[in-house]
Amino acid sequence: MKDSATLKAAVQRFWDTRPCGAKNTTAEPGTRAFYEEIEAHRYREEFHIPLVAEFGDHPGERMLEIGCGLGTDGRQFVRGGANYYSVKADFSVWPDLRNTLLAGYVGL
């Protein structure tokens, strides 16, 4: 069995090179189409997520997501009026910020 640091590094490499949902699009990574196709697929296949998360029921509330991936769910909270913050395991926010800006949500 690998030690915990080696295992943690392997898991991080896996998700850094295979963001959740990225396999469900043929669009160029980082483009608006890339995020839109991932979003469409996610909520078509995992239709329960909006029902459970109630994205539109938190206007003005602060939402913190740890392990936000590509920010697909976070974008829904922003659309619903929440003040959304996210942190990735490596403490980066670039993919989510880029995604949010591409979607036209600049008031974060």
C-alpha positions as CSV (number, residue, x, y, z in Angstrom):
1,M,0.0,0.0,0.0
2,K,1.2,3.5,-0.8
3,D,2.0,6.0,1.9
4,S,-0.6,8.7,2.4
5,A,1.5,11.5,0.7
6,T,2.0,9.3,-2.4
7,L,-1.6,8.4,-2.5
8,K,-2.7,12.0,-2.1
9,A,-0.4,13.1,-4.9
10,A,-1.8,10.4,-7.2
11,V,-5.4,11.4,-6.5
12,Q,-4.6,15.1,-7.1
13,R,-2.8,14.3,-10.4
14,F,-5.8,12.2,-11.4
15,W,-8.4,15.0,-10.9
16,D,-6.0,17.7,-12.2
17,T,-5.8,15.8,-15.5
18,R,-9.4,14.5,-15.6
19,P,-11.7,17.2,-14.3
20,C,-15.2,15.9,-13.4
21,G,-17.4,16.0,-16.4
22,A,-14.7,16.9,-18.9
23,K,-15.1,13.5,-20.7
24,N,-18.6,14.5,-21.6
25,T,-17.7,17.2,-24.1
26,T,-15.8,17.4,-27.4
27,A,-15.5,21.2,-27.1
28,E,-12.1,22.9,-26.6
29,P,-11.3,23.0,-22.9
30,G,-11.8,26.4,-21.3
31,T,-14.3,27.7,-23.9
32,R,-17.9,28.6,-23.1
33,A,-19.1,25.6,-25.2
34,F,-16.9,23.3,-23.0
35,Y,-18.6,24.4,-19.8
36,E,-22.1,24.5,-21.4
37,E,-21.8,20.9,-22.7
38,I,-20.6,19.7,-19.3
39,E,-23.4,21.4,-17.5
40,A,-26.1,20.1,-19.9
41,H,-24.8,16.5,-19.6
42,R,-24.5,16.7,-15.8
43,Y,-28.0,17.8,-15.1
44,R,-29.5,15.6,-17.7
45,E,-27.8,12.5,-16.2
46,E,-27.8,13.6,-12.6
47,F,-31.2,15.3,-12.5
48,H,-31.5,15.0,-8.7
49,I,-28.7,17.5,-8.0
50,P,-30.7,20.7,-8.6
51,L,-33.6,19.2,-6.6
52,V,-31.3,18.5,-3.6
53,A,-29.1,21.6,-3.9
54,E,-32.0,24.0,-4.5
55,F,-29.7,26.4,-6.3
56,G,-32.2,29.2,-6.5
57,D,-33.2,29.2,-2.9
58,H,-30.1,30.9,-1.5
59,P,-30.1,34.5,-2.7
60,G,-27.7,36.7,-0.7
61,E,-26.4,33.7,1.3
62,R,-22.7,32.9,1.3
63,M,-21.9,29.5,-0.2
64,L,-18.6,27.8,0.2
65,E,-17.8,24.8,-1.9
66,I,-14.7,22.7,-1.1
67,G,-13.5,20.6,-4.1
68,C,-15.5,22.6,-6.7
69,G,-14.1,20.9,-9.8
70,L,-15.0,22.9,-12.9
71,G,-17.5,25.0,-10.9
72,T,-20.6,23.6,-12.6
73,D,-22.8,23.6,-9.4
74,G,-21.2,26.9,-8.2
75,R,-22.4,28.6,-11.4
76,Q,-25.9,27.5,-10.5
77,F,-25.7,29.1,-7.0
78,V,-24.4,32.3,-8.6
79,R,-27.3,32.3,-11.1
80,G,-29.6,31.9,-8.1
81,G,-28.2,35.0,-6.4
82,A,-25.8,33.4,-3.8
83,N,-22.4,34.8,-3.0
84,Y,-20.3,31.8,-4.1
85,Y,-16.8,31.0,-3.0
86,S,-14.8,27.9,-3.9
87,V,-11.6,26.3,-2.9
88,K,-9.8,23.4,-4.7
89,A,-7.6,20.9,-2.9
90,D,-4.5,22.8,-4.1
91,F,-6.2,26.1,-3.0
92,S,-6.3,27.3,-6.6
93,V,-9.4,29.2,-7.9
94,W,-8.3,29.8,-11.5
95,P,-10.5,27.2,-13.3
96,D,-13.7,28.4,-11.4
97,L,-12.9,32.0,-11.9
98,R,-12.3,31.5,-15.6
99,N,-15.5,29.5,-15.9
100,T,-17.5,32.1,-14.0
101,L,-16.1,34.9,-16.1
102,L,-16.8,33.0,-19.3
103,A,-20.4,32.5,-18.2
104,G,-20.7,36.3,-17.6
105,Y,-20.9,36.3,-13.9
106,V,-18.4,38.9,-12.9
107,G,-19.9,40.1,-9.6
108,L,-18.3,37.6,-7.4
